């Protein structure tokens, strides 16, 4: 599907509108929060350039896991073949970095990492196998588990039984298959759950760019960056969809389109972030473009009694100074506040920021900026992870002392 030319045209238009709006609109004040740098990547043996848009995985002890470039091999386009790293939470709130695996001659990991209940890590490599990293005494063991690989931006997500879900095959129509890998005595077994772009024009969506997510009832959620086929002109009608996969109890799943983006004036388009589902079954997400000012939106999808979903726009980004173009996941705290990152093109426009959306009794949401990056403390922020105390953790792909990105913590 050659649909990205529509996205490029829309991006150019959005940047022009955003630059004009930045002159006219005054950005909200930055709230006072505790920001802490946990690690600054050097681009050497410790890695660097964490995977774009990916959130860190967190284990039961609060340790963090991620992947990126760098490493001690120089035969991958001149700058390392990449590493998998761990941020260990020590006494007195100290942090230290450990490199768990250096990819050597293999291409680096290009996906978020999935963590199962046993503490094993899973990820995708660039044009290589899908892998498992298993913890041991003093070291981790690397195991290729699926030679066909997996879609890097989507990565994998684990269920309670240890099965993995992601885009592990091309599908019947060569546009990707939402699929399952199940471990067994003779290796991992593949199951095709749904083939994307099953109809002419891809009204069901195509090109997922974000990890899947679960709700409390074991339904699977995701977004497709393109497809949808609506009548509005932005993206040529291929502005993406949000979807839900529900298990049927016999090993099969049913695919539901929750929303086709750009379905009305002011709607967002081209989602690149995951969906986050609350205890009531509402799904929250972002779009990187469209909306009232063409700078992206934060939205909520609410299930109705008729079986369909109603979209509500919670926030429309007005200009690049206030974090236009959100592309990664949202996290939800116990009070119902939403947190995310936004920022186009890194410090070419702004260096990006972390934002908060707080629900009010009148149904409105208040937007505030928790932290603005200034390149010395990071540039181009990725997805967020929240611990049980409500602290936020993330990475930037660039910036910091050495220019190779940072790991940070924010206490709201």
C-alpha positions in Angstrom: 0.0 0.0 0.0 1.6 3.2 -1.2 -0.3 5.7 1.0 2.5 7.6 2.8 2.6 10.3 0.1 -0.7 11.6 1.6 0.9 11.8 5.0 3.9 13.7 3.6 1.7 16.3 2.0 -0.4 16.6 5.2 2.7 17.0 7.3 4.1 19.9 5.2 0.7 21.6 5.5 0.5 21.0 9.2 4.0 22.5 9.8 3.1 25.7 8.0 -0.1 26.1 9.9 1.7 25.3 13.2 4.4 27.8 12.7 1.8 30.5 12.1 -0.2 29.5 15.1 3.0 29.5 17.3 3.3 33.2 16.6 -0.3 33.9 17.6 -1.0 31.6 20.5 0.6 31.8 24.0 1.7 28.4 25.3 0.6 27.2 28.7 3.1 27.6 31.6 5.3 24.7 32.5 4.3 23.2 35.8 6.8 22.7 38.6 7.7 19.0 38.7 10.8 17.1 39.7 12.8 16.1 36.6 15.8 13.8 37.0 18.3 12.5 34.5 19.0 8.8 35.2 21.5 8.1 32.4 23.1 9.9 29.5 24.0 7.6 26.6 27.5 8.1 25.2 26.9 6.1 22.0 29.6 3.7 22.9 29.4 0.4 24.9 26.5 1.7 26.9 24.4 2.2 23.8 22.6 5.3 22.5 19.7 6.5 20.5 16.9 4.5 22.2 14.3 3.1 19.8 12.1 5.9 18.5 8.6 6.2 20.2 9.2 3.1 22.4 8.2 3.1 26.0 10.5 1.3 28.5 9.4 -2.1 30.0 9.2 -2.2 33.8 9.6 -5.4 36.0 8.0 -6.0 39.4 11.0 -4.5 41.1 10.8 -1.2 39.2 13.8 -1.9 37.0 13.5 -0.6 33.4 14.4 -2.2 30.1 14.9 -0.7 26.6 16.9 -1.0 23.4 18.8 1.2 21.0 21.9 1.7 18.9 25.5 2.0 19.9 27.4 -0.9 21.3 31.0 -2.1 20.7 30.6 -3.3 17.1 31.3 -0.8 14.3 30.1 -2.9 11.4 26.5 -1.7 11.3 26.6 1.5 9.2 29.5 2.9 11.2 27.8 3.2 14.6 27.4 0.0 16.6 24.9 -2.8 16.1 22.8 -1.9 19.1 22.3 -3.1 22.7 19.5 -4.1 25.1 20.0 -2.2 28.3 18.6 -2.3 31.9 18.2 0.6 34.3 18.6 -0.9 37.8 16.8 0.9 40.7 19.1 0.8 43.7 19.2 2.0 47.3 18.5 5.7 48.1 16.8 6.2 44.7 19.9 5.7 42.7 20.0 4.2 39.2 22.7 2.4 37.2 22.8 1.1 33.7 23.6 -2.5 32.7 24.0 -3.7 29.1 22.2 -7.0 28.9 23.1 -7.9 25.3 25.2 -6.4 22.5 23.9 -7.4 19.0 27.3 -7.7 17.3 26.9 -8.8 13.7 23.1 -8.9 14.0 21.2 -5.8 13.3 20.0 -3.9 16.3 16.7 -4.1 18.0 14.2 -1.8 16.5 11.1 -2.3 18.7 9.8 -1.8 22.2 10.6 -4.7 24.5 7.9 -7.0 25.9 8.4 -8.4 29.4 6.5 -11.6 30.4 5.5 -12.8 33.9 8.8 -14.9 34.1 11.0 -11.9 33.5 11.9 -12.8 29.9 12.3 -10.0 27.3 11.1 -10.1 23.7 11.9 -7.8 20.8 12.4 -7.4 17.0 15.6 -6.9 15.2 16.1 -4.9 12.0 15.8 -7.4 9.1 16.5 -10.3 11.5 14.8 -12.8 13.8 12.5 -12.0 16.7 14.4 -12.8 19.9 14.0 -13.7 23.6 16.4 -12.7 26.3 16.3 -15.0 29.3 17.8 -13.9 32.7 20.3 -16.2 34.3 23.0 -16.0 37.0 25.1 -12.9 36.1 24.1 -13.0 32.4 21.2 -13.1 29.9 20.8 -15.7 27.2 19.9 -14.6 23.6 17.5 -17.0 21.8 16.1 -16.4 18.2 12.5 -17.6 18.4 11.0 -16.5 15.1 13.1 -16.3 12.0 10.4 -14.5 10.0 10.9 -11.6 12.4 8.2 -9.1 13.5 7.1 -5.6 12.8 9.4 -3.3 14.7 7.2 -0.4 15.7 4.5 -2.8 16.9 6.9 -5.2 18.6 5.1 -7.8 20.8 2.9 -8.0 23.8 2.6 -11.0 26.2 -0.6 -12.4 27.7 -0.9 -14.2 31.1 -0.1 -17.6 29.5 3.1 -16.3 27.9 1.8 -16.2 24.3 2.9 -13.2 22.2 0.8 -11.0 20.0 2.0 -8.7 17.2 2.6 -8.5 13.4 4.5 -11.7 12.8 3.5 -12.5 9.3 2.6 -10.8 6.0 -0.9 -12.2 5.9 -3.1 -13.2 2.9 -2.9 -9.7 1.3 0.7 -8.9 2.0 -0.3 -6.0 4.3 0.5 -7.7 7.7 -1.3 -10.2 9.9 -2.3 -9.7 13.5 -0.9 -12.9 14.8 0.0 -15.0 17.9 3.1 -17.0 18.8 2.7 -19.7 21.4 5.6 -21.5 23.1 5.8 -25.3 23.0 8.2 -28.2 23.3 9.1 -28.0 19.6 9.4 -24.2 19.4 7.0 -21.4 18.9 3.7 -22.0 17.0 2.3 -19.4 14.7 -1.5 -18.5 14.4 -2.9 -16.0 12.0 -5.6 -14.1 13.8 -6.6 -11.4 11.3 -5.2 -10.3 7.9 -5.2 -6.5 7.5 -6.6 -4.8 4.4 -9.1 -7.6 3.9 -11.3 -5.3 1.7 -10.6 -3.1 -1.3 -9.2 0.2 -0.2 -8.4 -1.1 3.3 -11.5 0.3 5.2 -10.4 -1.9 8.1 -7.0 -0.2 8.3 -3.4 -1.0 7.4 0.1 -0.2 8.5 0.1 -0.4 12.4 2.8 1.7 13.9 2.3 1.1 17.7 2.4 -1.8 20.2 -0.9 -3.5 21.0 -2.6 -3.2 24.5 -5.0 -5.2 26.7 -8.0 -4.4 28.7 -9.2 -6.2 31.9 -11.3 -8.6 29.9 -8.4 -9.8 27.7 -9.5 -7.9 24.6 -6.7 -6.6 22.4 -6.4 -3.0 21.1 -4.4 -1.2 18.5 -4.2 1.5 15.9 -3.5 1.4 12.1 -1.6 4.4 10.8 -3.4 4.3 7.4 -6.5 2.9 5.7 -10.0 3.7 6.9 -11.3 5.0 3.6 -13.5 7.9 4.8 -14.9 10.7 2.6 -12.9 13.6 4.2 -10.0 14.8 2.0 -7.1 14.7 4.5 -4.8 11.7 3.9 -6.8 10.8 0.8 -9.3 9.0 3.0 -6.6 6.8 4.4 -6.2 8.4 7.8 -6.0 5.4 10.0 -8.3 3.4 12.4 -8.5 2.3 16.0 -9.4 -1.4 16.4 -10.4 -4.0 19.0 -9.8 -7.7 18.8 -12.1 -9.9 20.9 -11.5 -13.6 21.7 -14.2 -16.0 20.7 -13.3 -18.7 23.2 -12.3 -21.2 20.5 -8.9 -19.8 19.6 -10.3 -17.5 17.0 -10.7 -13.7 17.3 -13.0 -11.1 15.8 -11.7 -7.8 14.5 -13.8 -4.6 15.2 -13.1 -1.2 13.7 -13.7 1.2 16.6 -13.2 4.5 14.7 -12.0 5.7 11.3 -10.0 8.9 11.8 -10.7 12.1 10.0 -14.4 11.2 10.0 -15.5 14.8 10.8 -14.1 18.3 10.8 -11.6 18.6 13.6 -11.0 14.9 14.0 -7.4 13.7 14.2 -5.5 11.4 11.8 -2.5 9.2 11.3 -2.2 7.6 14.8 1.2 6.3 15.8 0.5 5.6 19.5 -1.0 2.7 21.4 -4.5 2.8 22.9 -4.7 2.9 26.7 -7.9 1.4 28.2 -9.3 2.4 31.6 -11.3 0.2 34.1 -14.6 1.4 32.5 -13.5 0.2 29.0 -12.8 3.7 27.6 -9.8 3.8 25.2 -7.5 6.8 25.0 -5.0 7.7 22.3 -3.3 10.3 20.2 -3.1 11.3 16.6 0.0 13.0 15.2 -1.8 15.2 12.7 -5.1 16.7 11.7 -7.4 18.2 14.4 -8.6 21.8 14.4 -5.0 23.2 14.0 -3.6 20.2 12.0 -1.2 19.5 14.9 -2.7 16.4 16.4 -5.2 15.4 19.1 -5.8 13.4 22.2 -9.0 11.4 22.0 -11.2 9.0 24.0 -13.3 6.2 22.5 -16.3 5.2 24.6 -18.3 2.0 24.0 -22.0 2.5 23.6 -24.9 0.2 24.3 -25.4 -0.3 20.6 -22.0 -2.0 20.3 -20.2 0.8 18.5 -17.8 3.5 19.8 -18.1 7.2 20.3 -15.1 9.4 19.9 -14.5 12.5 22.0 -11.7 14.9 21.3 -10.1 15.7 24.7 -7.4 18.1 23.4 -6.3 19.6 20.1 -2.7 20.8 20.0 -2.7 24.4 18.8 1.0 24.9 17.8 4.5 23.4 18.0 5.4 25.3 21.1 2.8 23.4 23.1 3.9 20.0 21.9 2.4 19.4 18.4 2.4 16.0 16.8 2.1 13.4 19.7 3.2 10.0 18.3 3.6 7.7 21.3 1.6 6.1 24.1 -0.5 7.6 26.9 -0.3 6.5 30.5 -3.1 6.8 33.0 -2.8 7.4 36.7 -5.1 6.3 39.6 -6.8 9.7 39.5 -7.7 9.5 35.8 -5.0 11.9 34.6 -3.3 11.2 31.2 0.4 11.7 30.5 2.2 11.7 27.1 5.0 13.2 25.1 4.9 15.4 22.0 7.2 17.2 19.7 8.0 17.3 16.0 11.4 16.8 14.5 13.2 17.2 17.8 15.2 20.5 18.3 14.7 21.5 14.6 11.4 22.9 15.8 11.2 22.3 19.5 13.0 19.6 21.5 9.7 18.0 22.7 7.9 17.9 26.0 6.0 15.8 28.5 2.3 16.8 29.0 -0.5 16.1 31.4 -4.3 16.2 30.8 -6.5 16.4 33.9 -10.3 15.6 33.8 -12.6 18.1 35.4 -16.1 17.6 36.9 -17.7 19.6 34.0 -16.3 17.1 31.5 -13.5 19.3 30.3 -9.8 18.5 30.4 -7.0 20.8 31.5 -3.7 20.6 29.6 -0.4 21.4 31.3 3.2 21.0 30.4 5.3 19.0 32.9 8.7 19.4 31.3 10.1 21.0 28.1 13.3 19.5 26.8 16.1 21.9 25.9 18.6 19.5 24.1 21.1 19.5 27.0 18.6 17.4 29.0 17.2 15.5 26.0 15.7 15.9 22.6 12.9 13.9 20.8 11.2 12.1 23.7 9.7 8.7 23.3 6.9 6.8 25.1 6.3 6.9 28.9 6.1 4.3 31.6 4.6 4.8 35.1 5.5 3.0 38.3 3.1 2.2 41.2 3.8 5.5 42.8 2.9 7.6 39.8 6.4 8.5 38.7 7.0 8.7 35.0 10.0 7.3 33.1 11.1 7.7 29.6 13.9 8.1 27.1 14.9 10.6 24.4 16.4 9.5 21.2 18.8 12.5 20.9 20.2 15.2 23.1 21.9 15.0 26.5 25.6 15.6 27.2 26.8 13.3 24.4 24.0 13.8 21.9 22.8 10.1 22.0 19.8 10.5 24.2 18.9 10.1 27.9 16.8 8.1 30.4 14.8 10.4 32.6 12.3 10.4 35.5 9.5 12.9 36.3 7.7 13.1 39.6 4.4 15.0 38.9 
